[in-house]
Amino acid sequence: MPEVTVTVDGVAYEEEVEPRLLLVHLLRDRLGRTGTPIGCDTGNCGSCTVLLDGRSAKSCSVLAVQADGSDVVTVEGLASGGDLHPMQRAFHEEHALQCGYCTPGMIMAAIDLLRDDPDPSEEAVRRGLEGNLCRCTGYCTIVRAVRRGARAMSGGRDAGPGGEAGGEAAGGPAGGEAAGEPAGEGVAAP
Amino acid sequence: MTEQLDAGLVARRIAGSDQVGEPRDPAEGREVGRARRRREDARLITGRTRWTDNIQLPGMLHVAFLRSPMAHARLTRVDVSAALAMPGVVAAFSGRDFAGEQGSLPCAWPVSEDVVIPDHPPMAVDRVRYVGEAVACVVATDRYRAADALEAIEADYEPLEAVLDMTEALSDGAPAVHEAGNQAFTWRFSGGDADAAFHDAPVVLDRTYVQQRLIPTAMEPRAVVAVPEGEGFTLYSATQIPHILRVMLALTTGIPEHLLRVVAPDVGGGFGSKLQVTAEEVLGLLLARRLGRPVKWTESRSEGNLTAHHGRDQIQRISVAAERDGRIRGVRVDLLADMGAYLMLVTPGVPLLGAFMYSGVYKMDAYDFTCTGVFTTKVPTDAYRGAGRPEATFAIERAVDELAAELGLDPVEVRRRNWISREEFPYTTVAGLTYDSGDYEAATERALALFGYDELRAEQADRRERRDPVQLGIGVSTYTEMCGLAPSRVLGSLSYGAGGWEHAAVRLLPTGKVEVVTGTSPHGQGHETSWSQITADALGVPFEDVSVLHGDTAVSPRGMDTYGSRSLVVGGVAVLAACEKVKEKAKRLAAHLLEAADDDVEFADGTFRVRGTDQGRTIQELALAAFAAHDLPDGFEPRLDADATFDPENFSFPHGTHLCAVEADTETGRVAIRSYVAVDDVGRVVNPLIVEGQVRGGIAQGIGQALFEEAVHDTGGNLLTTTMADYLIPSAADLPDFVTDRTETPATSNPLGVKGVGEAGTIAATPAVVNAVVDALRPHGVRDVPMPCTPERVWRALARSRANDGGTR
């Protein structure tokens, strides 16, 4: 069986895998990284989205052998210590989740979206997240959360409810700017 | 290397930042009414979740099911022997192997005297009645090997004719789905004299609407883990109903109830689809018993689309008799409801939940309802968000818009002339329900203002005038619904198999912290947050000092679970009732310790004080005193805790006004929602964030039915929409932002004044959207577009209308 070397949330693994094993099953069943769920079998729902070498990928549509030598970041690897990633925090603050099943994929896709468009409009967020389905929220609060997370990641700190313009970088330490890199700021109340 | 996340620390920190919004009037409490961010989020946003499929146990085996490729056939032979020889396969079984012990999947709602409840084996034994029905299973060391081995199973079928169309199913000579025929039941109901109302009515409107078959599509696929433990079994399932499931599994399998523990861990949405006792749950248990090892089954999405129950699928004939001024005299409804191949947990009851709602918010003299349940060779239908009430609301709200068009009146004005006015509450409707409270005027006025109704009507007139190819349509939906399922007596009178009460237990721990045990089973609704808010106010303790336990019959032994927008209005009120009992006990202890009479002790802000003095004990001090038990009143048990159940005397009747504006391209058929305004009245609100979330998500699902979703079968009964590429739930790009607001008319049927909110958005939205689509096309002669109103359907409706009109438009 092929052997793959893969780093997941900062930990290096060497695993013998069947060539057909999906990356998401490697993560969930072999490595115990169950934070990344599976919502469909056709790559439509996006629940299983992870960052593969920094870009979002649906881990149900990637073979484990294709991830050989790659760096994988899942939703479990975003926070560090007690500090949430700004996007995780934004999802919480905007009530952008109900059952939470789509949330890991939604957060990972949103982080990748911001690499291409650090300050996306509502329309850009809606188009950019078209490949991630949510059945609970009606998306309104997800859109707000992504824009809030974007402001936080570009240095604005805790910028009010969604829909308000960014650019009010009211002090506070700058958050991490690269996707997947935890922000420096804590999540305690201002 | 990434530091390990301390989930507890995250939870504590986000809790510290979650006091959103100002507390309301302190007399009303600090927590109830506040937009608290959810404590559930900590684990969900960090991936520290407990989905059923996450569970891995030593020696655990994986189950895969071979499923019928035929909609209707005799199953003549199943041979699993070749599968047994495959690598990693531990066991393989046909339905026949379990025929003696698998029982029949339960139907808990025998709606009528004439109801036919066919035998429903979890694995088919000699006949299959829908594509996807399980005929054999493989148990293997991992999920890939289990799936591989399915291909080695030999199954022979003798095809029978598929039965797909309800009308044809009821015709003479139709192939029979079951020996008793294709009619599952008939159910009639009437109020007032419909003949008199329709006789000589100046206006009679007849319409037929089709509620297409829908697939509920919770994001988490179903999953089951069955574990032999000690003398009994623990069943983990992605279910909405751990308590009901435990009873039903005991009755179905004969495993004694006290040896069964059912756990609903984190559950990723339900919308009714997980309000079920499934073949896979029963068989998981039986496989664990037979093999003595833990077994897991997780469905793929395409397997779930085939086999998890579907929703809606009704043909509604509605007639409205009215005066020329638009006042409604009466309504008649003749309903065909597709049961699918079998009656599952509440399959036949779903249309009945709508039977009482066809009069909507309107006054009328007479109402007549007939429903015929029909068997077809499709997967069974059952509850899907709203369950019966979206169908009823759609029919009456569509018909009222048609009545307005027929009479040349504004659809809002027709509603005003018919609705129950605010001073008429409580009001007993023609269907016999007593709506306790409401203010349709207030909700409508607010919605019209937010929507800019008059301006949009002016723009519409302008576009019609200049024959703009993109027409503007405005849709109105003034809905109410009956929810909060309860009351037990009423459910009993409808032949429902269980009660509608809910249970809660509240216990003070020695350190003054509080555990709340609830019989509700949240799967996205945020009960951990809302129940903590209710408890914090009632006991005067900090929100952070409360934890909420649920979803495990060993932890929460009593409950009726979560569906029908019942959790807050029944279960949340039970939490309050348990808190009140705890306070009564605490008061007695405080009086004893303070050497005062019980009646001289008063409670405020978590402290019991002797009236007119500064002598007092906090509830935390009393919890410790009860635990220590050094100085208790005679006969006082050493604990501050209480159980309570609540069984309201009436349903809950949220209401609201939803307005939708669409732009419809009359050349391409494309419809886009331009704006959507929802003003809902769900009574007093415990947590506005959660309420808004429920409303918005509900609207999205209602729009899904109106514009996107439909389960489609081919002529052989094969489901064509097995994947999310074929069955289209709305994406972010398909939907606009929604404007939501509330009016607040407290319910009088519970002490919190709350009404259900889980289904309201879905119930309201579908007719608002379709009314808007039809309104846009009305100048072209279109009077209806069947759902979902896809570009093709809109285009065809326009083309038909033009053809009928001799091509003059």
HADDOCK unambig.tbl for C-alpha pairs under 7 A between the chains (distance, minus, plus):
assign (segid A and resid 9 and name CA) (segid B and resid 2 and name CA) 6.42 0.50 0.50
assign (segid A and resid 10 and name CA) (segid B and resid 1 and name CA) 4.42 0.50 0.50
assign (segid A and resid 10 and name CA) (segid B and resid 2 and name CA) 5.39 0.50 0.50
assign (segid A and resid 11 and name CA) (segid B and resid 1 and name CA) 6.32 0.50 0.50
assign (segid A and resid 34 and name CA) (segid B and resid 54 and name CA) 5.75 0.50 0.50
assign (segid A and resid 35 and name CA) (segid B and resid 47 and name CA) 3.74 0.50 0.50
assign (segid A and resid 35 and name CA) (segid B and resid 48 and name CA) 5.92 0.50 0.50
assign (segid A and resid 35 and name CA) (segid B and resid 49 and name CA) 6.36 0.50 0.50
assign (segid A and resid 36 and name CA) (segid B and resid 47 and name CA) 6.71 0.50 0.50
assign (segid A and resid 39 and name CA) (segid B and resid 219 and name CA) 5.68 0.50 0.50
assign (segid A and resid 39 and name CA) (segid B and resid 220 and name CA) 5.75 0.50 0.50
assign (segid A and resid 39 and name CA) (segid B and resid 221 and name CA) 6.34 0.50 0.50
assign (segid A and resid 39 and name CA) (segid B and resid 301 and name CA) 6.78 0.50 0.50
assign (segid A and resid 40 and name CA) (segid B and resid 300 and name CA) 6.33 0.50 0.50
assign (segid A and resid 40 and name CA) (segid B and resid 301 and name CA) 4.65 0.50 0.50
assign (segid A and resid 41 and name CA) (segid B and resid 300 and name CA) 6.27 0.50 0.50
assign (segid A and resid 41 and name CA) (segid B and resid 301 and name CA) 5.93 0.50 0.50
assign (segid A and resid 42 and name CA) (segid B and resid 723 and name CA) 6.88 0.50 0.50
assign (segid A and resid 44 and name CA) (segid B and resid 724 and name CA) 5.98 0.50 0.50
assign (segid A and resid 44 and name CA) (segid B and resid 725 and name CA) 6.45 0.50 0.50
assign (segid A and resid 75 and name CA) (segid B and resid 46 and name CA) 5.84 0.50 0.50
assign (segid A and resid 75 and name CA) (segid B and resid 47 and name CA) 5.86 0.50 0.50
assign (segid A and resid 76 and name CA) (segid B and resid 46 and name CA) 5.43 0.50 0.50
assign (segid A and resid 76 and name CA) (segid B and resid 47 and name CA) 5.34 0.50 0.50
assign (segid A and resid 77 and name CA) (segid B and resid 2 and name CA) 6.59 0.50 0.50
assign (segid A and resid 79 and name CA) (segid B and resid 5 and name CA) 6.50 0.50 0.50
assign (segid A and resid 80 and name CA) (segid B and resid 2 and name CA) 6.35 0.50 0.50
assign (segid A and resid 80 and name CA) (segid B and resid 3 and name CA) 5.36 0.50 0.50
assign (segid A and resid 80 and name CA) (segid B and resid 4 and name CA) 6.67 0.50 0.50
assign (segid A and resid 80 and name CA) (segid B and resid 5 and name CA) 5.71 0.50 0.50
assign (segid A and resid 81 and name CA) (segid B and resid 3 and name CA) 5.70 0.50 0.50
assign (segid A and resid 81 and name CA) (segid B and resid 4 and name CA) 6.12 0.50 0.50
assign (segid A and resid 81 and name CA) (segid B and resid 5 and name CA) 4.82 0.50 0.50
assign (segid A and resid 81 and name CA) (segid B and resid 6 and name CA) 5.97 0.50 0.50
assign (segid A and resid 82 and name CA) (segid B and resid 5 and name CA) 6.29 0.50 0.50
assign (segid A and resid 82 and name CA) (segid B and resid 6 and name CA) 5.93 0.50 0.50
assign (segid A and resid 82 and name CA) (segid B and resid 9 and name CA) 5.57 0.50 0.50
assign (segid A and resid 82 and name CA) (segid B and resid 10 and name CA) 5.07 0.50 0.50
assign (segid A and resid 88 and name CA) (segid B and resid 45 and name CA) 5.73 0.50 0.50
assign (segid A and resid 92 and name CA) (segid B and resid 41 and name CA) 6.12 0.50 0.50
assign (segid A and resid 93 and name CA) (segid B and resid 37 and name CA) 6.53 0.50 0.50
assign (segid A and resid 95 and name CA) (segid B and resid 37 and name CA) 6.74 0.50 0.50
assign (segid A and resid 95 and name CA) (segid B and resid 689 and name CA) 6.98 0.50 0.50
assign (segid A and resid 98 and name CA) (segid B and resid 524 and name CA) 4.37 0.50 0.50
assign (segid A and resid 98 and name CA) (segid B and resid 525 and name CA) 6.34 0.50 0.50
assign (segid A and resid 99 and name CA) (segid B and resid 267 and name CA) 6.95 0.50 0.50
assign (segid A and resid 99 and name CA) (segid B and resid 268 and name CA) 4.88 0.50 0.50
assign (segid A and resid 99 and name CA) (segid B and resid 269 and name CA) 5.38 0.50 0.50
assign (segid A and resid 99 and name CA) (segid B and resid 523 and name CA) 5.59 0.50 0.50
assign (segid A and resid 99 and name CA) (segid B and resid 524 and name CA) 3.51 0.50 0.50
assign (segid A and resid 100 and name CA) (segid B and resid 44 and name CA) 5.43 0.50 0.50
assign (segid A and resid 100 and name CA) (segid B and resid 268 and name CA) 6.56 0.50 0.50
assign (segid A and resid 101 and name CA) (segid B and resid 219 and name CA) 6.29 0.50 0.50
assign (segid A and resid 101 and name CA) (segid B and resid 220 and name CA) 6.23 0.50 0.50
assign (segid A and resid 101 and name CA) (segid B and resid 268 and name CA) 5.21 0.50 0.50
assign (segid A and resid 102 and name CA) (segid B and resid 219 and name CA) 6.82 0.50 0.50
assign (segid A and resid 103 and name CA) (segid B and resid 45 and name CA) 6.41 0.50 0.50
assign (segid A and resid 104 and name CA) (segid B and resid 45 and name CA) 6.42 0.50 0.50
assign (segid A and resid 104 and name CA) (segid B and resid 47 and name CA) 6.58 0.50 0.50
assign (segid A and resid 126 and name CA) (segid B and resid 732 and name CA) 4.80 0.50 0.50
assign (segid A and resid 126 and name CA) (segid B and resid 733 and name CA) 4.67 0.50 0.50
assign (segid A and resid 127 and name CA) (segid B and resid 732 and name CA) 7.00 0.50 0.50
assign (segid A and resid 127 and name CA) (segid B and resid 733 and name CA) 5.13 0.50 0.50
assign (segid A and resid 129 and name CA) (segid B and resid 732 and name CA) 6.57 0.50 0.50
assign (segid A and resid 130 and name CA) (segid B and resid 731 and name CA) 5.51 0.50 0.50
assign (segid A and resid 130 and name CA) (segid B and resid 732 and name CA) 5.70 0.50 0.50
assign (segid A and resid 130 and name CA) (segid B and resid 733 and name CA) 5.66 0.50 0.50
assign (segid A and resid 133 and name CA) (segid B and resid 731 and name CA) 5.66 0.50 0.50
assign (segid A and resid 135 and name CA) (segid B and resid 218 and name CA) 6.49 0.50 0.50
assign (segid A and resid 135 and name CA) (segid B and resid 219 and name CA) 6.43 0.50 0.50
assign (segid A and resid 136 and name CA) (segid B and resid 697 and name CA) 4.85 0.50 0.50
assign (segid A and resid 137 and name CA) (segid B and resid 693 and name CA) 5.85 0.50 0.50
assign (segid A and resid 137 and name CA) (segid B and resid 696 and name CA) 6.10 0.50 0.50
assign (segid A and resid 137 and name CA) (segid B and resid 697 and name CA) 4.23 0.50 0.50
assign (segid A and resid 138 and name CA) (segid B and resid 696 and name CA) 5.28 0.50 0.50
assign (segid A and resid 138 and name CA) (segid B and resid 697 and name CA) 4.23 0.50 0.50
assign (segid A and resid 138 and name CA) (segid B and resid 700 and name CA) 4.91 0.50 0.50
assign (segid A and resid 139 and name CA) (segid B and resid 732 and name CA) 5.67 0.50 0.50
assign (segid A and resid 140 and name CA) (segid B and resid 737 and name CA) 5.55 0.50 0.50
assign (segid A and resid 187 and name CA) (segid B and resid 13 and name CA) 6.23 0.50 0.50
assign (segid A and resid 187 and name CA) (segid B and resid 14 and name CA) 6.41 0.50 0.50
assign (segid A and resid 188 and name CA) (segid B and resid 13 and name CA) 5.26 0.50 0.50
assign (segid A and resid 188 and name CA) (segid B and resid 14 and name CA) 6.55 0.50 0.50
assign (segid A and resid 188 and name CA) (segid B and resid 16 and name CA) 6.37 0.50 0.50
assign (segid A and resid 188 and name CA) (segid B and resid 17 and name CA) 5.97 0.50 0.50
assign (segid A and resid 189 and name CA) (segid B and resid 16 and name CA) 6.02 0.50 0.50
assign (segid A and resid 189 and name CA) (segid B and resid 17 and name CA) 4.30 0.50 0.50
